[in-house]
Amino acid sequence: MFWADKIAKEIIASGKHKPYWVDDMKTPSGRVHVGALLGVVIHDLVFRALKDTGADVVYTYVFENHDPMDDIPSYLPREKFEKYLGMPLFAIPSPVDGYENFAQYYALEFKQAFNSIGSHPKILWTKDLYTSGKMNKSIKLILDNASEVRKIYQEMYKKEIADDWYPFQVFCETCGKVSTTRVYHWDGENVHYTCTVDAVAWTKGCGYEGKTSPFSDDKGMKGKMPWKVEWAAKWQAIGVTVEGAGKDHMSRGGSHDLASLIAERVLNYPVPYPVGYEFMLIGGKKMSSSKGRGFAAADIVTILPPELVRFLIVRMNIRQQTNFDPSDGDTVPRLFDDYQECARHYFEDKTDDEARIFELSQVDGVKKPPSIRFSTLAQWVQMPNMEFAIKDQGLEEWAQYARIWVERFASDSERFIIQENTPSAAKDLSEQQKKFLHAVVDLLHTTSDAESFQKEIYLKAKEMDISSKEAFSSIYIALLGKSSGPKAGWLILSLDKEFVQKRFKSL
């Protein structure tokens, strides 16, 4: 049984997670990397698996637009954004005109990416959760029980927490920063705080000291809880019953453990069913939005068809790290091959995981993929006059991605160009190889079928007692200037016959 179906079965059987409300979240601190699609799709799979049982289920996605900018993405001008360090993302201007703020620009770019691969959760914004008043109940419970929160921190991290530390940070009424503020007193109505000048190393506070109500309303947001505490508060405010995260948060002693204790001991809210998963790496490295490391989610949907992007994640073992690098050898061609194999299982009415993976990878209804291998298609798009064959096989959509792969990621050995002039290496062909090429010219008019022509070439080499390696390398050297290439039958028939005849006869 596929892992998401197992989880859905466990959730329903437990009877402890009703109503079924699946949730995930992300801070849009820059271009969101492809690894973040993991969370979106993994939660979407649990959502779909629950839905397939006939259960009523909701799936929401929260953009943490209230978190502070604590670093400037490497691709943005530091001089323009440095003054906003420590301020909430919703208060920072968008790097591109036409968007309300920094957070919205990057969030909507990511949303478009995951919508394009068939994930359509309802979008929530944390700022709205606060200003709607939905977080106020939790804020009061957290502040009233600050001593218990401190105790939980001390138990988790084995270090003393000051008696005047409170789990709330105010948006400074003077400078607007949140990273630099510290609440030191709660009187039941107001929090008393300072905006400390040297609170953090990467930005300066203004030194203001004052008090304010911690409760946000439609007139504005007053502040936020530390995110580990806030995670539990959001469960309660939204009504979440199913939510997981990557292993950095879900490991023992991690953020999820602390949020769970807050939910149980302070908020009296049941901990949602946890779905933990491993990282997706790029080139063996963990990705980072703010550091600009890794493939952006918005970019990967330009190099792979939507169903292949989704398939990449659906077929993952969520308990093992996955390394995806499109420039690494045959990673992309193999991905297409695996997708076609899972499709075969599905269309043969098998009930195994491969068939289920294919089903859950579909974006806009079930579509049978082409039968031609991607590696073959990558050769076809490099050959002249192959447009008809590509169209005849229904390969137009995949052909555009094959061209992108050839241009951006294929190794030199997988790229080839028909040489306009006779390559210099052709002069070194043996007399036997040249005679073979002359004989191939005589075969040009025997058939227009590439497969049949390939066999004719092979038989002619055998008849002339020349090895297959020498025979076919002579064709590639004469046309491409290199000793290897795509299937010779397809290559030759994709070219103008007079061109081939003239080239081979000139040797």
N, C-alpha and C positions, 0 to 999 in steps of 0.2 A: 504494500500500500504506500502511495506517495506520502511524503512527510507531512504536507499541509492537510491532507485528508485524515491522517492519524491525529494531528493536533485538533482538528475540528471535532473529531470523534471524542477525544479526551475532554475538550471544553464542554461539550453537550452532556457527556456522561457524568461530569462532576456536579452539574447542577448549581455551581457556585458563581457563574459568570454571566448571569442574565441581568438586564437585557444585553444582547451581544453587540458590543460597541468596540470596534477596532480603531486604534489610533497610532500615528507616528508623528515625528516632528523633526525640524531642521532649522538651524540658524543661518539665514542667508547673508553671511559675512563676506561673500565674494562669489565668483563663479562656482557653482556647486559641482563637485567632481562626480564622475560616473559611479564611484563606490557608494555614493548616497542613494543611487537608484536601488541598491540592494534593499534598504529598509522599506522603500516605497513598494517594491514588487513583492517582497516577502510578506509584508502585512496584507497586500492585495491578494496574495495567494490564500492566506488564511481566511480573509474576507470571502473570497470566491468559494473556498471549500465549505465554509459554513453555509453560504447561500445555496450551494448545490444540495445540501441536506434538506432544503426547504425552510430553513430558519430565517427569521427576520433579523437583519444585521445592518449596522451602519459603519461606514469607514470614513474617518476624518484625518486630515493632515494639518498639523499646526506649524505655521511659520513663526519662528521666534524673533519677531521684528523689534522687540524691546530690548534685546541683549546689547551690551555696549560694544563699540568697535575697540578691540584691544590690540589690533595689528592692522597695518595697511597692506592690502594685497600687492604683490610685487609688480603687477601690471598697471597699477594706478600711480599717478604722480604724488609723491609723498608731500610735496610742498602745498598741494591743494587740500589734502585731507588730514594732515597732521593735527590741525586745530580741533578736529572732531573726535580725536581719540578719547575714550572714556564716556562718550555720549551714546545714547540709545540709537540703534540703526534707523529707526523711523524718523529721527530728528536730523539725519544727515542727508544732504542733497544727493540725488541720483547722479551717477557719473555720466548718464545719458539723458538728454532732454526728453520730456514726455512722460515721465514717471513721477509719482508723488515723493518718493524718497529712495535712499540707497537700498533699503531692504526690499522694497517692492520690485525694483528693477531686477535684482538677482533672483528673487523668489519666483517672479513670473517667467523668467527665462527657464528656470528649473521645472516649473509647473508645465510649461509647454513641452518640455522633454518627456516628462513621465506621462502626460496625456497622450503623446504621440505613440507610446508603446502600450496603450490600453489600460492605464491606471487612472481612475477618475475619482479620487476621494474628495469629499467636501472640504474646502479650504477654510481654515480658521487662522486668525491672527492673534497672537498673545496679547498685544496691546488692546484689542477689542475685548478679550476676556476680562481684562482689568477694568477698562472704562465702562463696560456694561454692568459692572458690579458683581459679576459672577465669582470673582476671586475674593471678595471682601469677607465672606464667611470664614474662608480658610486663613486669610491674613489675621483676623482677630484671634482665631484659635491658636495660630502659630505664635503670635506675640504674647497672648495670655499664658501660653505654656512654654515660654522661651527657656525656662530652666530645664524642662524635659527635652527640648531640642538640643540644648547644650550637652545634656547627659548622653544623648544618643551619639552626638559627635565624639564625645570623649570615649565612649565605649567602642566606637568604630575605629577611631584613629589613635587611641591610646595617648592622647595629649590633653593637657588642661585647656579649658576654654574660659576666658575671662567672664566674670559675673556680669559685667556691663556690656557684653556682646549680645546683640539682638539680630535674629535672622531676617533682616529687612534692610534694603538700601534705598535711600531717597534719591530722586532726581533733584540735584541741587537747585534750589530756587534762584540762585545767582548765575552760576556758570552752566547749568544744564547737565553736568556730568553725573554719572552714577558709580563709576568704578572707584571714585575717590571719597565717597561718603561712607560714614560709619554711624550707625544708630547706637547710642549708649544708654537710652532710657525710654521707657514706654509707660505713660501715665494713665492708660486706659482710653484716651481720646487722641493723643498726639504722640508722635515719636520725636525725640530730641536727637539732633545729629550734628556732626561736623563734616565739612568738606576739607579733608586733610590735604595739605599741600604736597607732602611726600608719601602719600598712601601707596602709590605704585611707582615703579621705575620708569614706565613708558609714557606717563603724562602727569601734569601737575593739577592739584586741586586749587581752589581759590581761597581757602581759609575761612569760608563763611560758616557761621554757627547759628542754628535756629531750630524751630520745631514746626511740625506740620501733621495734618491727619494723614495716615497711611492709606486711607480708603479712596480709591480712584472712582471717578464718575464720568458722565458724558462731557464734563468740562475739561477733563484732562487726566493723565496718569501721574500718580504721585511718586511711585517707586516700584520696586520689585523685590521678591524674595530671592535668596541664593538658589540657583537652578536645581540643586539636588533636593532642596525642600520644596521648591516650586513644582517640580515634577509630580510629586504626590498631590499637591494642591490642584494641579490641572486635572489629574485623574478625577478628583472629586467635583470640580467645577464643570467638567464636560460630561462626566458619567462613564468614563472609560472602563472597560472590563477586559480588554485584550490589548497588550502592548509590550513590545520587546525592544531590543537595541543591540548594538554590536558588542563584542566580547569585552571591550575596554570598560563598558558601563555595567555589563552583566556578570563579570567575574566576581569571585568571592571578595567581599569587602569593598566592592565598587559602588558607583553611584546608585545603582538599582537597589542594593541592600539598604543604603541609608534612606532612600525615598520610601522603601517598603516599611521601614520602622516608623518613619514619620506618619505614613498613612495609618498604620495599625495603632500606634500609641498616642498620637496627637489628634489626628483627624477622624479616627474611628471609621476609616473607609477601607473596604476590602481590596487587597492588592490585586491588580489585574493579572490575568494569565500571562506569564512571561514567555516571550519568544526570543531566544538568544541566537546570535549568528556570528560567524567569523567575518574577517575583512576580505575585501577584494583589493588586490595589490596591482600596481602598474609597474612593470619592470622590477618586481620584487620589493617595491617600496609602498608604504602606506600613503594614501593620498591626503591632501590638505587643500581646502578651498582658499584660505587666506594666504597660504604660501604659494599658491598657483602650481602645486605639484600634482600631476596626474591629468588624465583626460577629463575635460568638462563633460557633464551629462549632455549639454546642448550640442557638443561636437560629435559625440559617438553616434547620435541619431542621424548624422550626415554621412557616416562612413559604413553604416550597416542598415539594412531594412528594419523597420520597427519590430517585426516578429522575431528577427535574429537577435536584436538587442534584448528583447524580453526572454528569448530562449537561453541566451548566455547566462542569465540570472536564474531562471526557473530550473535549469538542469544542475545548478550548483549543489554540492553537498554543503549545507549551511553550517556544518560542524567542522569544515576544513577551509583553510585559506585558499583562495583562488587567485592565480596570477594571470592577468589579461594584458597582453602586449601585442597589438595588431602588427607591429613591425618585426615581430619575432617569428621568422621562418614561415611555417604553414599554419599559424594560429587561426587566421581568418578562413582560409580554404577548409581546414579541418572542422571549423565551427559549422560551416554550410553543409559539409558531409554528414556531420552528426545530426543536424536538423533534418536532413532528408531521410536518414535512417529512422529517426523517431517518427517521421511522417509515415514511413512504410508500416511501422507497427500499428499506427492509428488506423490507416486505411485498410489494413488486413484484419481489423476488428479485434486486435489483441487487447488484453485488459491489464497489461503490465505498466510499470512506471514510465517506460519510454513513450507509450501511447498517451498517457496522462500528461506527461511533460509537453508533448506536442500540442495537446488540446489546450493546456493552460498558457501556451505561448502565443496563441492566436490573438489578434488585435481587433479586426473588424470581420468577424465570422471566420469559419474554418476554410482555409484555402490550400489546395494541394500544390506543393512546390514543384518547380521544374525537375525533370529527371536528369538533365545534364549537370555534371559536376562543376563546381565553381572553378576549379583549377583549369578545366577545359574552356570554360567561358572566359576566363582571364586571358587565355591564348587567343580565343576568337576575337575579342575586342581589340587585339593588336594587329589583326589581319585585315588587309583591305578587302572590300566587297563581301563582308560577312554579314551585312545588315539583314539580308533576306533570311539567312539561316537563323539568326538571333530572333527575328520577328516570328518566323515559322515555328520555332520551338517555344514561343511565349516567354522569351528571356529578356524583354526590354527593361523591366524593372531591375532585375538582378544585374543586368549589363552595366547600368550606371554605377553600381557599387563595385563591380569588377574593375571598371576603369579607374575609380578612385583608389582601389587597392594597388593596382599596377603602378599608378603615378606616384603614390605616397609611401607605400609599404613594401612592395615586392622587392626581392633581392635582384641584383644585376643578372643573375643566372635565369631569372624568370621573366626578364624584360627582353624584348627583341625589336629591332627596327629593320624593315626591308631596306637594304642598301641601294641607293640610286645608281651608284657606280659599282663596278666589279670590285669586291674586296681584295686587298693585296694578298690576303691569306690564300685566296683561290689559286694563285700562281703556284703554290706549293703542293697542289693536289697531284696524286700519282696519275700516270697515263691511264691506268685501269679505272680510276675514279672518274676521269674526264670522259672516258668511253661510256661509263655507266650513265653519266648525266646526259650524254647524247642519246642514249637508249631511252631515258625517261621522257625526252622530248617526243619520241615516237609513240609514247603511251598517252600523251596529253588528250588525244581525241577518242580514246577508247571508252571512257565513261565520265560522267559528271558527278558520280556518287563518290564522296570522299573516302568512305570505308572501303569500297571496292578498289578505288585507286591506290589506297594504302597497301592493299594485298598485292596488287599488280606490281607495285614498286618492289615489294619484298620478294616476290617470285622472280622478277627480272634480276635482282641481285644474286639470288640463288643460282639462276640459270647462267649468269656470267662468272660464277665462282668468286664473288667478292663478298666479304663478310658484311653482315648487317650494319655493324658499327661503322665500317669504312664507307659503305654505301650511303647511309643516311647522313653521316657527318659531312660528306661531300655536298649534299643538298643544302645543309644549313650554312656551310662555309660560303658557298656560292651566292646564297641569297641574303644571309644575315651577317656574315663575317665572323661567326662563332661556331663551334663544333656541336652545339646542341640547340634544341628548340622544340616547338610544338609538333604534333603529328604531321609528318611531311605531306601526306595526302591532302589534309585540310589546308595546310599552308600554301601548297602549290596551286590548288584549285581556287584559292581566294585571290590569286593574282591574275593579272592580264596574261593570257596565254602567249601572246606575242612577246611580252616582256620576258617570260620564263624561257621561251624558245631562244630568243636572242642571247640571253645571259648564258644559258647552258651550252649553246653552240659556239659561243666565243671562246670557250676554254679548250 
